[in-house]
Amino acid sequence: MTTVDCISVFSETEYERERATAIDDLAPDCCCENKPVTKHSESPVLDSEYLIRIIVDDTHIKCEDGVSRLKSSFFQDATTVGASTLRLGKASRREFEQTVKLLTEGKTKKDGSPKTIIGYVLISAKQVREFTHALRINEDENRAHDPNSDSTETLTEKVMRVLSTYATGYEDRPHHSDVFSCNCHLSTRSGRTRHAVKFGELVADNFTTIDDIEELYCLADT
């Protein structure tokens, strides 16, 4: 059995737009979840952990009838570059501050006003890993069914994991983590988008709004 060098996999794919698919190709079956995948991460993300997805207005927010709501696409980065999160109980205030800076500094909304942090969503790592979906698979070639194909395919439907989460720490944010699509070769791009939207809907009730940025920093490890 080939041993996967997980740090190399994540280093080599860092700047790829379709990073989720690239990681899945190089490290199939979520085989890197049980270890840190960067030299700056001390430990893998455990099932018992909670992840914090910081919500930016207007990147993740739409306004309807004067009420701010999460966009259905707020988790869609998981299908490509990874849905960025911080690890609750581990990330320091400095890490939170640096993340806020990266998300907002010099960035504006469509109306020209500065982007702001409006809240966060708390996500269970176990919930990410237990999220499944029925996939239509071409058994002959072990890939996703192509609905536009004229060829005869032997199809089967399997309920499988579609999301994974990894400890993707950086030098200035060692307790950073990402959620990615997984089993990408068994689903289409549109299918992966649907999975991310459905998971986003599942955790949307965990959306907490904040009036002051200190309410976010209170989540930092002290």
Residue frames relative to the residue before (quaternion, step in Angstrom):
aa qw qx qy qz dx dy dz
M 1.0000 0.0000 0.0000 0.0000 0.00 0.00 0.00
T 0.4163 -0.7258 0.4966 0.2309 3.58 -0.80 1.03
T 0.3122 -0.7332 0.5734 0.1903 3.56 -0.94 0.89
V 0.3063 -0.7617 0.5475 0.1620 3.57 -0.81 1.04
D 0.3055 -0.7168 0.5998 0.1821 3.55 -0.94 0.96
C 0.2471 -0.8392 0.4670 0.1288 3.57 0.13 1.33
I 0.6294 0.5279 -0.3459 0.4534 3.60 0.99 -0.74
S 0.6498 0.5049 -0.3143 0.4734 3.59 0.99 -0.78
V 0.6217 0.5516 -0.3375 0.4420 3.59 0.98 -0.83
F 0.7331 0.4236 -0.2468 0.4713 3.56 0.79 -0.98
S 0.6092 0.5392 -0.3482 0.4656 3.58 1.14 -0.55
E 0.6886 0.4988 -0.2739 0.4494 3.57 0.91 -0.95
T 0.7500 0.3991 -0.2110 0.4834 3.60 1.07 -0.65
E 0.3469 0.8048 -0.4515 0.1677 3.59 1.30 -0.11
Y 0.7983 0.3097 -0.1507 0.4940 3.59 0.88 -0.89
E 0.4544 0.6824 -0.4603 0.3406 3.59 1.20 0.29
R 0.4894 -0.6701 0.4775 0.2889 3.54 -0.95 0.95
E 0.7422 0.3122 -0.1889 0.5621 3.60 1.07 -0.79
R 0.0454 0.8682 -0.4928 0.0355 3.54 0.91 0.95
A 0.6115 0.5675 -0.3609 0.4168 3.60 0.96 -0.78
T 0.6786 0.4821 -0.2839 0.4760 3.57 0.92 -0.92
A 0.6437 0.5306 -0.3173 0.4509 3.58 0.99 -0.86
I 0.6519 0.5020 -0.3105 0.4761 3.59 0.95 -0.87
D 0.6593 0.5218 -0.3031 0.4486 3.56 0.95 -0.91
D 0.6394 0.5220 -0.3214 0.4642 3.59 1.08 -0.70
L 0.7479 0.4217 -0.2107 0.4673 3.57 0.93 -0.98
A 0.7862 0.1503 -0.0662 0.5957 3.58 1.16 -0.63
P 0.0626 -0.8575 0.5102 0.0216 3.58 0.50 1.19
D 0.8101 0.2934 -0.2194 0.4577 3.52 -1.40 0.30
C 0.5514 -0.6526 0.3825 0.3517 3.59 1.12 0.73
C 0.2288 0.8467 -0.4616 0.1330 3.56 1.21 0.58
C 0.6770 0.4881 -0.3055 0.4582 3.62 1.20 -0.24
E 0.4344 0.7302 -0.4475 0.2792 3.59 1.24 -0.01
N 0.7154 0.4714 -0.2554 0.4480 3.57 1.06 -0.67
K 0.7315 0.3137 -0.2361 0.5574 3.58 1.21 0.43
P 0.5747 -0.5481 0.4496 0.4088 3.60 -1.19 0.38
V 0.2456 -0.7984 0.5335 0.1324 3.58 -1.00 0.75
T 0.7086 0.2744 -0.2769 0.5881 3.58 1.25 0.40
K 0.6023 -0.5885 0.3998 0.3619 3.56 -1.18 0.49
H 0.6529 0.5232 -0.3142 0.4485 3.60 1.23 -0.28
S 0.6204 0.5241 -0.3474 0.4687 3.61 1.25 -0.16
E 0.3618 -0.7615 0.5034 0.1892 3.56 -0.85 1.00
S 0.8171 0.0478 0.0342 0.5735 3.58 1.07 -0.71
P 0.5482 -0.6038 0.4544 0.3583 3.59 -1.17 0.49
V 0.5619 -0.5613 0.4706 0.3843 3.56 -1.28 0.26
L 0.2693 -0.7767 0.5538 0.1324 3.57 -0.75 1.09
D 0.6369 -0.5370 0.3927 0.3896 3.57 -1.20 0.50
S 0.6691 0.5311 -0.2930 0.4294 3.57 1.09 -0.72
E 0.5802 0.6186 -0.3647 0.3843 3.59 1.24 -0.26
Y 0.2656 -0.7091 0.6249 0.1899 3.51 -1.41 0.34
L 0.2540 -0.7669 0.5802 0.1034 3.52 -1.08 0.87
I 0.2764 -0.7644 0.5668 0.1342 3.55 -1.07 0.80
R 0.1240 -0.7628 0.6332 0.0427 3.55 -0.69 1.16
I 0.2683 -0.7870 0.5388 0.1350 3.58 -0.42 1.27
I 0.2665 -0.7945 0.5363 0.1001 3.55 -0.85 1.06
V 0.1704 -0.8054 0.5668 0.0314 3.54 -0.72 1.21
D 0.2693 -0.7193 0.6202 0.1595 3.55 -1.05 0.88
D 0.6584 -0.2615 -0.7053 0.0262 1.73 -1.47 2.02
T 0.3038 0.7822 -0.4974 0.2201 3.60 1.22 0.29
H 0.8166 0.2249 -0.0819 0.5253 3.57 0.86 -0.99
I 0.6982 0.4874 -0.2268 0.4729 3.57 1.30 -0.15
K 0.0627 -0.7450 0.6602 0.0719 3.53 -1.22 0.63
C 0.3281 -0.7438 0.5513 0.1875 3.56 -1.14 0.64
E 0.0192 0.7911 -0.6089 0.0554 3.55 -0.78 1.10
D 0.8403 -0.0626 -0.0063 0.5385 3.55 -0.68 1.17
G 0.7135 -0.4720 0.2454 0.4560 3.55 1.02 0.88
V 0.6386 0.4959 -0.3230 0.4920 3.58 1.31 0.08
S 0.3545 -0.7348 0.5414 0.2029 3.58 -0.89 0.96
R 0.0049 -0.8020 0.5958 -0.0435 3.56 -0.81 1.06
L 0.5591 -0.5867 0.4625 0.3595 3.54 -1.20 0.51
K 0.4364 -0.6443 0.5562 0.2917 3.56 -1.08 0.73
S 0.5651 -0.5988 0.4398 0.3587 3.57 -1.10 0.62
S 0.6796 0.5044 -0.2727 0.4576 3.57 1.23 -0.50
F 0.3911 0.7740 -0.4559 0.2000 3.62 1.22 -0.01
F 0.7296 0.3800 -0.2273 0.5212 3.58 1.24 -0.35
Q 0.4143 0.7760 -0.4160 0.2306 3.56 1.31 -0.02
D 0.5139 0.6459 -0.4177 0.3799 3.60 1.20 -0.38
A 0.5338 0.6419 -0.4014 0.3768 3.58 1.20 -0.48
T 0.6634 0.5264 -0.3078 0.4337 3.60 1.10 -0.60
T 0.7727 0.2994 -0.1641 0.5351 3.60 1.19 -0.36
V 0.8611 0.0857 -0.0150 0.5010 3.59 -0.07 -1.30
G 0.5971 -0.5535 0.3680 0.4491 3.58 1.26 -0.23
A 0.3491 -0.7085 0.5754 0.2124 3.56 -1.03 0.85
S 0.3270 -0.8008 0.4799 0.1466 3.54 -0.31 1.34
T 0.0429 0.7861 -0.6140 0.0572 3.56 -1.01 0.92
L 0.2960 -0.6939 0.6131 0.2347 3.54 -1.39 0.15
R 0.4632 -0.7041 0.4763 0.2507 3.56 -1.09 0.75
L 0.4110 -0.7341 0.4939 0.2195 3.54 -0.57 1.24
G 0.8076 0.2547 -0.2063 0.4902 3.56 -0.98 0.90
K 0.7218 0.3762 -0.2338 0.5318 3.57 1.30 -0.05
A 0.6767 0.4936 -0.2967 0.4587 3.60 0.89 -0.94
S 0.3834 -0.7406 0.5147 0.1991 3.57 -0.92 0.98
R 0.6783 -0.4512 0.3716 0.4452 3.55 -1.30 0.15
R 0.6268 0.5468 -0.3358 0.4420 3.58 0.98 -0.81
E 0.6482 0.5129 -0.3127 0.4680 3.57 1.01 -0.79
F 0.6290 0.5158 -0.3248 0.4825 3.57 1.04 -0.78
E 0.6656 0.5115 -0.3056 0.4495 3.57 0.87 -0.94
Q 0.6589 0.5039 -0.3083 0.4657 3.57 0.96 -0.85
T 0.6431 0.5226 -0.3185 0.4603 3.58 1.01 -0.81
V 0.6378 0.5195 -0.3184 0.4711 3.58 0.96 -0.87
K 0.6371 0.5318 -0.3186 0.4580 3.56 0.98 -0.85
L 0.6744 0.4976 -0.2950 0.4589 3.59 0.89 -0.91
L 0.6997 0.4884 -0.2669 0.4479 3.57 1.04 -0.79
T 0.8205 0.3002 -0.1119 0.4735 3.59 1.03 -0.71
E 0.5991 0.6191 -0.3826 0.3337 3.62 0.96 -0.74
G 0.8521 0.0870 -0.1023 0.5059 3.56 -0.75 1.11
K 0.6131 0.5516 -0.3420 0.4504 3.59 1.27 0.17
T 0.1595 -0.8133 0.5579 0.0430 3.55 -0.95 0.91
K 0.5098 -0.6096 0.5122 0.3259 3.53 -1.31 0.44
K 0.7256 -0.4221 0.3113 0.4455 3.55 -1.32 0.05
D 0.6968 0.4605 -0.2824 0.4718 3.60 1.09 -0.64
G 0.6104 -0.5961 0.3347 0.4000 3.58 1.27 0.11
S 0.5642 0.5906 -0.3922 0.4232 3.59 1.24 -0.18
P 0.6251 -0.5685 0.3682 0.3880 3.63 -1.14 0.53
K 0.4910 -0.6194 0.5202 0.3235 3.55 -1.14 0.66
T 0.1035 -0.7996 0.5910 0.0266 3.58 -1.04 0.77
I 0.4773 -0.6180 0.5336 0.3248 3.54 -1.31 0.37
I 0.1565 -0.8270 0.5375 0.0519 3.55 -0.64 1.13
G 0.7945 -0.1893 0.1271 0.5629 3.60 1.22 -0.28
Y 0.3258 -0.7256 0.5661 0.2166 3.54 -1.25 -0.47
V 0.2566 -0.7220 0.6155 0.1844 3.54 -1.32 0.34
L 0.2720 -0.7557 0.5795 0.1383 3.55 -0.87 1.02
I 0.0550 -0.8232 0.5634 -0.0434 3.57 -0.70 1.13
S 0.3742 -0.7166 0.5475 0.2162 3.56 -0.90 0.94
A 0.4687 -0.6700 0.4977 0.2892 3.58 -0.86 0.96
K 0.6234 0.5396 -0.3351 0.4560 3.57 1.04 -0.74
Q 0.6397 0.5284 -0.3194 0.4577 3.57 1.02 -0.81
V 0.6036 0.5443 -0.3460 0.4687 3.57 1.06 -0.74
R 0.7416 0.4459 -0.2308 0.4449 3.55 0.76 -1.07
E 0.6944 0.4523 -0.2757 0.4871 3.58 1.18 -0.45
F 0.5001 0.6533 -0.4314 0.3702 3.57 1.27 -0.07
T 0.0159 -0.8220 0.5664 -0.0573 3.56 -0.61 1.19
H 0.0877 -0.7714 0.6269 0.0654 3.52 -1.33 0.28
A 0.4874 -0.6397 0.5044 0.3144 3.56 -1.16 0.60
L 0.1008 -0.8078 0.5806 0.0134 3.58 -0.68 1.15
R 0.3168 -0.7194 0.5856 0.1982 3.57 -1.00 0.86
I 0.0733 -0.8456 0.5269 -0.0448 3.53 -0.43 1.28
N 0.3653 -0.6614 0.6105 0.2372 3.52 -1.19 0.74
E 0.3018 -0.8042 0.4853 0.1633 3.56 -0.18 1.28
D 0.6087 0.5870 -0.3582 0.3958 3.58 1.06 -0.72
E 0.8088 0.2422 -0.0936 0.5277 3.56 1.02 -0.83
N 0.3664 -0.7613 0.4636 0.2669 3.58 1.32 0.10
R 0.5513 0.5570 -0.4231 0.4547 3.54 0.72 1.12
A 0.6786 -0.4750 0.3618 0.4277 3.54 -1.33 0.12
H 0.5297 -0.6041 0.4919 0.3354 3.55 -1.15 0.64
D 0.2499 -0.7505 0.5956 0.1398 3.55 -0.97 0.93
P 0.3145 -0.7903 0.4906 0.1892 3.61 -0.30 1.22
N 0.6821 0.4830 -0.2865 0.4684 3.61 1.22 -0.37
S 0.5128 0.6657 -0.4065 0.3587 3.57 1.30 -0.06
D 0.3487 -0.7326 0.5501 0.1977 3.55 -1.10 0.81
S 0.5412 0.6471 -0.3941 0.3648 3.56 1.26 -0.24
T 0.5162 -0.6124 0.4962 0.3351 3.52 -1.25 0.48
E 0.0614 -0.8157 0.5752 -0.0072 3.56 -0.70 1.09
T 0.3365 -0.6833 0.6036 0.2356 3.54 -1.17 0.63
L 0.0761 -0.8501 0.5211 -0.0068 3.54 -0.21 1.28
T 0.0017 0.7591 -0.6508 -0.0140 3.50 -1.22 0.62
E 0.3078 -0.7372 0.5678 0.1982 3.55 -1.17 0.49
K 0.0185 -0.8044 0.5929 -0.0319 3.55 -0.74 1.08
V 0.3360 -0.6994 0.5900 0.2233 3.54 -1.07 0.76
M 0.0854 0.8260 -0.5415 0.1311 3.55 -0.49 1.21
R 0.6199 -0.5030 0.4488 0.4017 3.52 -1.33 0.29
V 0.1005 -0.8051 0.5810 0.0652 3.56 -1.07 0.69
L 0.7464 0.3013 -0.2046 0.5570 3.61 1.28 0.00
S 0.0795 -0.7744 0.6268 0.0344 3.55 -1.22 0.61
T 0.1435 -0.7897 0.5865 0.1087 3.58 -1.21 0.32
Y 0.1167 -0.8206 0.5591 -0.0173 3.53 -0.94 1.02
A 0.4643 -0.6361 0.5404 0.2963 3.54 -1.28 0.52
T 0.0343 0.8349 -0.5410 0.0955 3.58 -0.09 1.34
G 0.0471 0.8626 -0.5014 0.0493 3.58 0.86 0.98
Y 0.2491 -0.7256 0.6241 0.1483 3.52 -1.28 0.65
E 0.6956 -0.4660 0.3276 0.4379 3.57 -1.23 0.26
D 0.7626 0.3459 -0.1917 0.5118 3.60 0.94 -0.88
R 0.7609 0.2096 -0.1461 0.5965 3.61 1.31 -0.13
P 0.0750 -0.8651 0.4948 0.0331 3.59 0.54 1.19
H 0.7251 0.3964 -0.2426 0.5081 3.60 1.21 -0.39
H 0.3020 0.7172 -0.5409 0.3192 3.51 1.09 0.87
S 0.0233 -0.7774 0.6282 0.0215 3.57 -1.18 0.58
D 0.2149 -0.7669 0.5913 0.1265 3.56 -1.28 0.36
V 0.2464 -0.7053 0.6402 0.1787 3.50 -1.28 0.57
F 0.0576 -0.8040 0.5917 -0.0130 3.56 -0.88 1.04
S 0.5363 -0.5355 0.5257 0.3864 3.52 -1.32 0.31
C 0.0771 -0.7835 0.6130 0.0666 3.57 -1.16 0.55
N 0.7550 0.2890 -0.2935 0.5102 3.55 -1.30 0.35
C 0.1271 0.8612 -0.4831 0.0937 3.54 1.14 0.79
H 0.6498 0.5333 -0.3313 0.4285 3.61 1.02 -0.71
L 0.6794 0.4728 -0.2818 0.4852 3.57 1.27 -0.26
S 0.7347 0.3046 -0.2245 0.5631 3.59 1.26 0.19
T 0.4908 -0.6446 0.5002 0.3056 3.54 -1.21 0.51
R 0.6747 -0.4645 0.3617 0.4452 3.58 -1.26 0.20
S 0.6747 0.4827 -0.3010 0.4703 3.59 0.88 -0.90
G 0.6167 0.5427 -0.3421 0.4561 3.56 1.10 -0.67
R 0.6532 0.5065 -0.3127 0.4681 3.58 0.95 -0.86
T 0.6223 0.5307 -0.3372 0.4664 3.57 1.06 -0.72
R 0.6454 0.5140 -0.3185 0.4667 3.58 0.96 -0.84
H 0.6314 0.5317 -0.3382 0.4519 3.59 0.97 -0.81
A 0.6691 0.5031 -0.2989 0.4581 3.60 0.92 -0.93
V 0.6432 0.5157 -0.3185 0.4679 3.56 1.01 -0.81
K 0.6670 0.5009 -0.3085 0.4571 3.58 0.91 -0.91
F 0.6511 0.4872 -0.3298 0.4794 3.59 0.97 -0.76
G 0.6149 0.5500 -0.3399 0.4515 3.58 1.02 -0.76
E 0.6460 0.5071 -0.3086 0.4799 3.56 1.02 -0.81
L 0.6349 0.5569 -0.3195 0.4298 3.56 1.05 -0.82
V 0.7795 0.3333 -0.1725 0.5015 3.60 0.95 -0.87
A 0.4086 0.7471 -0.4537 0.2628 3.60 1.28 -0.05
D 0.6053 0.5677 -0.3580 0.4278 3.60 1.12 -0.59
N 0.6359 0.5250 -0.3255 0.4626 3.59 1.26 -0.30
F 0.4178 0.7111 -0.4602 0.3285 3.58 1.30 0.16
T 0.0641 -0.7844 0.6168 -0.0083 3.56 -0.75 1.14
T 0.2662 -0.7613 0.5688 0.1613 3.59 -0.73 1.02
I 0.1775 -0.7720 0.5998 0.1131 3.56 -1.20 0.54
D 0.3443 -0.7262 0.5601 0.2010 3.55 -1.19 0.64
D 0.7753 0.1732 -0.0739 0.6028 3.55 1.24 -0.49
I 0.5544 -0.6459 0.4128 0.3240 3.58 -0.91 0.88
E 0.5588 0.6072 -0.3892 0.4093 3.60 1.18 -0.47
E 0.5768 0.5793 -0.3775 0.4350 3.59 1.17 -0.49
L 0.6391 0.4852 -0.3176 0.5053 3.57 1.16 -0.55
Y 0.6803 0.5050 -0.2961 0.4411 3.57 0.88 -0.92
C 0.5439 0.6165 -0.3946 0.4103 3.58 1.23 -0.36
L 0.6173 0.5562 -0.3414 0.4394 3.59 1.24 -0.39
A 0.5244 0.6671 -0.3967 0.3500 3.57 1.27 -0.33
D 0.5285 -0.5977 0.4992 0.3378 3.52 -1.24 0.57
T 0.2590 -0.7935 0.5335 0.1363 3.59 -0.82 0.96
